[in-house]
Amino acid sequence: MDKRVLFDFEITFTNGGGLQGQEFRLDIDNDDISDEELAKYIVRDMRLLMVDEVRILNKRIISEKHKRKSPDEDIVK
């Protein structure tokens, strides 16, 4: 079964403001992911700039089918 991470997050920006997410889900390749890796994943995937701090809250790993297509599935044959 595929693994996903379910979590809340808070992001603050160096130029002010912030972003929050509750019960956010992301596909993961392994059985676990560190908070640091998860924070980097969110920033990269959402293409965020000027990030000051990312706080990961209420993280848990769940067994659930991945929702995102793999890069190979996007190739038109």
N, C-alpha and C positions, 0 to 999 in steps of 0.2 A: 504494500500500500504506500502511496505517496505521502510525504511529510510536508506539513505547512507549519508556519509559526503564527500564532495569534497573539497580539500584543497591543498595548496603548503606547503612544509616544508623544513627546513634547519637544519641539525644536525652537530654539531662539536664534535670532540673526544678529550679526555684528552691527547692522545699520538700523536695528530696532525691529519690533514686531516678532511674531512667532507663528507657529503652526502646530496643531494638535490632531491626533488621530486616535479613535477609540475602536477597539476590537478589529484592528487592521490585520489583514492576512496576507502572507507572502509565501510563495513556494520556496522550499529549501531542498538542497541536494542530499543532505545527510540527516542523521537523527537528531542533530542539535545545531545551534548557532550561538556564538557568544554575543553579548550586548554590543560590543565594539564592532564586530563584523556586521551585525544587523544595522547599526547606525550608519556605517559606511554604505551598505546596500541601499538604504532608504535615500540617502543624500545623492548617490550616484544615479539610482533608478529614476528619481524625481527631478534630476538635473538641477538641484538647488545650489545657489551661490551664497557666499557670505554667511555660512552657517557658523554660529558661535558654539552652541552646545546641543547635543541630542540626548534626551533621557528616555530610556526604554523602561516601561512599567508593565506589570502583570503579564509577563511573557510566559507562554506555554506552547509546547509542541503538540500538534494534533495530527492524526492520520486522516487525510482527506485527499482526494484526487487533485492533482495540480490543475490549475485553471488556465495558466499561460501556456501558449504553444511553445514548443522548443524552436530554436532558430532554424532547424532543418525543415520544420513543417511550413515555414513561410516561403520557402523556395518554390517557385512555380516551375513545374516540369512540362 
